[in-house]
Amino acid sequence: MNPGSVQHPMSGTANPYQHAMSSQRKVTMNYYLASAALKAVSMSSLTRWAYRALARRKASPKAINKQIGEWLLSRIPPGSVTVLEIGTGWVSAYSVLVALLRPECRIHCFDVRDIRYSLAEFKRTVELTMEAYLPYRSALHFDEAKLKRVLSANSIDEAYDALGLKYQVRASGLPEYPNESFDCIFSIDVLEHVYGPCFFATAQHWANLLKSGGIFMAQVGLIDHTSYWCHRKDDKRYIEHSEFTWKHLLENRVQYINRLTASEIVGKLEGAGFTTLEEERLSISAPIRVHSDYAQQSLEDARCLRLHYRGSKLV
Ligand SMILES: C[S@@+](CC[C@H](N)C(=O)[O-])C[C@H]1O[C@@H](n2cnc3c(N)ncnc32)[C@H](O)[C@@H]1O
């Protein structure tokens, strides 16, 4: 498949997206070889653990994606609101950003496993985030004292405390808080990893955690994650193959993706109680080959690589 040129819905420039805060050091692999390797490391909990430990060691802190940061900062409701980030990953970078630039907010971070960086890498991420936002510091009520406390912390938990970040891990994927705890819930590149058969129930749970009128925001990466290993960030290659090939060769558990389409995700979020306020899609513009097993999808869904969604909980 040749994905051709890609337009980013927020900027209008050619695909400026760079994956979040950390990048895999460059390893180029053939797509099928990468699929086989990822399937092999998915085989046991030990190999999955080893893969995650290695991937984290190989990743290096990197500046925040400012477009995503600005998208969030411009849409988190004003005032001293309570915010939950779902799927904070290695660095909780977007929570860090909100903690520093919207210090009046109370921020909770959630993930299904604790894969947080070491203290040194976390501090480096905070510094890089601040460098990226240097020109905005005065305008955005940047909290210098908080930054100093983070940079002098002696443990990762102390650094989170200094930023006022609460961290919760639940393997179930269901954050444990009282109903209506949050004014805003957001996630970056997480919804595609939520186990498909549980997606709707999980979305209902998120809706329960939001106050009436609260905001739910998500960037959803619909690309084929194995393509990262082939240095492609604009690829949806699995869609050329049959369901049988997906199951027996391409699917893996370390970079699990649910393959829900953008329309299915929006439909499930709306069914769970969100009213859509904003829905932007980044799409492949060149012709693509779609296997007949995906023929029920609209061409728009088949081409969609990324979804930016913002919804409000029905009052
Ligand atoms: C691609 S990473 C994104 C991390 C971070 N949001 C970022 O942009 O750097 C996906 C994260 O989602 C988490 N995750 C997967 N399934 C989840 C679920 N059901 N609920 C919450 N987090 C989940 C993974 O553990 C991982 O940390």
The ligand as an SDF file (V2000), in Angstrom:
LIG
                    3D

 27 29  0  0  0  0  0  0  0  0999 V2000
    0.5040    4.1500   23.0500 C   0  0  0  0  0  0  0  0  0  0  0  0
    0.5190    4.2910   24.7880 S   0  0  0  0  0  0  0  0  0  0  0  0
    0.0980    5.9980   24.9760 C   0  0  0  0  0  0  0  0  0  0  0  0
    0.6860    6.5920   26.2050 C   0  0  0  0  0  0  0  0  0  0  0  0
    0.4560    8.1050   26.3830 C   0  0  0  0  0  0  0  0  0  0  0  0
   -0.9400    8.4270   26.3520 N   0  0  0  0  0  0  0  0  0  0  0  0
    1.2140    8.8850   25.3520 C   0  0  0  0  0  0  0  0  0  0  0  0
    0.5840    9.4640   24.4460 O   0  0  0  0  0  0  0  0  0  0  0  0
    2.4420    8.9410   25.4420 O   0  0  0  0  0  0  0  0  0  0  0  0
   -0.9510    3.4500   25.2570 C   0  0  0  0  0  0  0  0  0  0  0  0
   -1.1810    3.3940   26.7440 C   0  0  0  0  0  0  0  0  0  0  0  0
   -2.5120    2.9490   26.9810 O   0  0  0  0  0  0  0  0  0  0  0  0
   -2.5030    2.0550   28.0700 C   0  0  0  0  0  0  0  0  0  0  0  0
   -3.7410    1.2610   27.9890 N   0  0  0  0  0  0  0  0  0  0  0  0
   -4.0220    0.1940   27.2350 C   0  0  0  0  0  0  0  0  0  0  0  0
   -5.2800   -0.2460   27.4590 N   0  0  0  0  0  0  0  0  0  0  0  0
   -5.8180    0.6000   28.3750 C   0  0  0  0  0  0  0  0  0  0  0  0
   -7.0920    0.6890   29.0340 C   0  0  0  0  0  0  0  0  0  0  0  0
   -8.0810   -0.1710   28.7810 N   0  0  0  0  0  0  0  0  0  0  0  0
   -7.2840    1.6720   29.9210 N   0  0  0  0  0  0  0  0  0  0  0  0
   -6.3010    2.5710   30.1830 C   0  0  0  0  0  0  0  0  0  0  0  0
   -5.0760    2.5390   29.5900 N   0  0  0  0  0  0  0  0  0  0  0  0
   -4.8420    1.5700   28.7060 C   0  0  0  0  0  0  0  0  0  0  0  0
   -1.2150    1.2860   27.9000 C   0  0  0  0  0  0  0  0  0  0  0  0
   -0.7990    0.6690   29.0980 O   0  0  0  0  0  0  0  0  0  0  0  0
   -0.2740    2.4190   27.4670 C   0  0  0  0  0  0  0  0  0  0  0  0
    0.2950    3.0680   28.5690 O   0  0  0  0  0  0  0  0  0  0  0  0
  1  2  1  0
  2  3  1  0
  2 10  1  0
  3  4  1  0
  4  5  1  0
  5  6  1  0
  5  7  1  0
  7  8  2  0
  7  9  1  0
 10 11  1  0
 11 12  1  0
 11 26  1  0
 12 13  1  0
 13 14  1  0
 13 24  1  0
 14 15  1  0
 14 23  1  0
 15 16  2  0
 16 17  1  0
 17 18  1  0
 17 23  2  0
 18 19  1  0
 18 20  2  0
 20 21  1  0
 21 22  2  0
 22 23  1  0
 24 25  1  0
 24 26  1  0
 26 27  1  0
M  CHG  2   2   1   9  -1
M  END
$$$$
